[in-house]
Amino acid sequence: MRTIYKFLFLELFKNSLITTSILTFFLVIANAFRDLSDLLVNNEVPLWISVKLLVSLIPFVLTFTLPWGLLVAVILLFGKMSQDRELTALKSAGISLGAIMAPVIWFALLYSVLSFAINAYIGPKSRHAFKEIFSDVMLHNPLSFFKSNKTIDQFDGFRLYATNRIGARLEDVYIWETDADLRPLRSIRASEAEIEPDLAHQRILLTLWNARQEERNVSDPQNVKLVMPGSRATQLPYEISLAQLFDRLTVRKSIGLSTLDEIGRSIVAADLFGFTSNPTPVLTEFQKRLAFSLSCFTFVLVGAPLAIQVQRKETSIGVALSLLIVLSYYVIVLLAEALKAKTNLFPELIIWLPNIIFQSLGFWLIWRVNRR
């Protein structure tokens, strides 16, 4: 038995390390492409800052890829053993499926401990660090807001569009000043614009060339008959305030960026159990961290017997089966997240349903496979 256990433990360790690394790599790249693509393409941040941002994404991504990678590894391992009749040979030797899965269960529990550390502490800290670095980069590189062929809507009170940007120069510029309902009040078009950041005064100065403008009636901006042609200017200064943007980009400690002990302390400090405020969102986040930590154990319980029944060792089958399980699991989690403001529906308890459902299914499948 010691030889069998050693084989299972080493195979699972090797496969889970490979699958988790691959999944983490692709998810980090996907997150980086979503959040950092413009900064990287325009070479607006030093390479070491880009690397730091990518590294800070890894622990956050591991909260998802660690259980998923373990699930893929278990499905591939037991699918191969089932197809190669190795499990049949072990059962013929009097070794039950429960005994075969014992080292796998222990491995999943060790993974759950690691997952708890990541979900409770390492992940939130790394996510907070990522947001701080990203905000600092954006605030100290205001040119990064200006992109070619994209409407810029981060600034309050107006929209800006430029067909091309070369360094600090914009070509074919359109500016629309809007009211609180995003109705255009004034429009400016210029052939070119020069960008001059003034971070000391939290503003950006634009010098518009060959500019012409028109203004709409404030009381009835939708009425095109009341549009007033404005002046033309060879050179027109234009100021963009960054004060509200700076305030928005300042990273504040939210529930999602807090560690588990910080969430616990906030519950006690706010006396949420005394109903001085709605405790449900905080309690749901607290329970989610704990429930996610058990997902490694849950995925192993349901993945191993499913792989035995499918009896396929192909990687594509394993990935497809794991994706189906993971999506089913997280659909219920997202449901609880969507209901976290609904106190009467107890989303802090719904967040445990995926573990309860899949663990029950896993134990039933193990019992069924063991009886064959």
VENWO-V734032 format. One record per backbone hydrogen bond with DSSP energy under -0.5 kcal/mol. CO is the residue of the C=O (numbers start at 1). NH is the residue of the N-H. Records with the same first field share a line. If there is no record, write none. Layout:
CO = NH ; NH
This chain:
1 = 5
2 = 6
3 = 7
4 = 8
5 = 9
6 = 10
7 = 11
8 = 12
9 = 13
10 = 14
11 = 15
12 = 16
13 = 17
14 = 18
15 = 19
16 = 20
17 = 21
18 = 22
19 = 23
20 = 24
21 = 25
22 = 26
23 = 27
24 = 28
25 = 29
26 = 30
27 = 31
28 = 32
29 = 33
30 = 34
31 = 35
32 = 36 ; 37
33 = 37
36 = 40
37 = 41
38 = 42
39 = 44 ; 45
40 = 43
46 = 50
47 = 51
48 = 52
49 = 53
50 = 54
51 = 55
52 = 56
53 = 57
54 = 57 ; 58
55 = 58 ; 59
57 = 61
58 = 62
59 = 63
60 = 63
61 = 64 ; 65
62 = 66
64 = 68
65 = 69
66 = 70
67 = 71
68 = 72
69 = 73
70 = 74
71 = 75
72 = 76
73 = 77
74 = 78
75 = 79
76 = 80
77 = 81
78 = 82
79 = 83
80 = 84
81 = 86 ; 87
82 = 85
85 = 89
86 = 90
87 = 91
88 = 92
89 = 93
90 = 95
91 = 94
94 = 96
96 = 100
97 = 101
98 = 102
101 = 105
102 = 106
103 = 107
104 = 108
105 = 109
106 = 110
107 = 111
108 = 112
109 = 113
110 = 114
111 = 115
112 = 116
113 = 117
114 = 118
115 = 119
116 = 120
117 = 121 ; 122
118 = 123
120 = 260
121 = 125
122 = 126
123 = 127
124 = 128
125 = 129
126 = 130
127 = 131
128 = 132
129 = 133
130 = 134
131 = 135
132 = 136
133 = 137
134 = 138
135 = 139
136 = 140
137 = 141
141 = 144
142 = 145
143 = 146
145 = 147
147 = 150
150 = 162
151 = 153
152 = 160
155 = 158
157 = 178
159 = 176
160 = 152
161 = 174
162 = 149 ; 150
164 = 171
166 = 169
168 = 195
169 = 166
170 = 193
171 = 163 ; 164
172 = 163
173 = 190
174 = 161
175 = 188
176 = 159
177 = 185 ; 186
179 = 182
183 = 179
185 = 216
186 = 177
187 = 214
188 = 175
189 = 212
190 = 173
191 = 172
192 = 209
193 = 170
194 = 207
196 = 205
198 = 201 ; 203
199 = 202
202 = 242 ; 243
203 = 198
204 = 206 ; 240
205 = 196
206 = 208 ; 238
207 = 194
208 = 236
209 = 191 ; 192
211 = 233
212 = 189
213 = 230
214 = 187
215 = 228
218 = 221
220 = 223
222 = 224
223 = 226
224 = 227
227 = 229
228 = 215
231 = 213
233 = 211
234 = 210
236 = 208
238 = 206
239 = 241
240 = 204
242 = 246
243 = 247
244 = 248
245 = 249
246 = 250
252 = 254
255 = 258
259 = 263
260 = 264
261 = 265
262 = 266
263 = 267
264 = 268
265 = 269
266 = 270
267 = 272
268 = 271
271 = 274 ; 276
272 = 275
277 = 279
279 = 283
280 = 284
281 = 285
282 = 286
283 = 287
284 = 288
285 = 289
286 = 290
287 = 291
288 = 292
289 = 293
290 = 294
291 = 294
292 = 295
293 = 296
294 = 298
295 = 299
296 = 300
297 = 301
298 = 302
299 = 303
300 = 304
301 = 305
302 = 306
303 = 307
304 = 308
305 = 309
306 = 310
307 = 311 ; 312
314 = 318
315 = 319
316 = 320
317 = 321
318 = 322
319 = 323
320 = 324
321 = 325
322 = 326
323 = 327
324 = 328
325 = 329
326 = 330
327 = 331
328 = 332
329 = 333
330 = 334
331 = 335
332 = 336
333 = 337
334 = 338
335 = 339
337 = 340
339 = 342
341 = 343
342 = 345 ; 347
343 = 346
346 = 349 ; 350
347 = 351
349 = 352
350 = 353
352 = 356
353 = 357
354 = 358
355 = 359
356 = 360
357 = 361
358 = 362
359 = 363
360 = 364
361 = 365
362 = 366
363 = 367
364 = 368
365 = 369
366 = 370
367 = 371
368 = 372
369 = 372
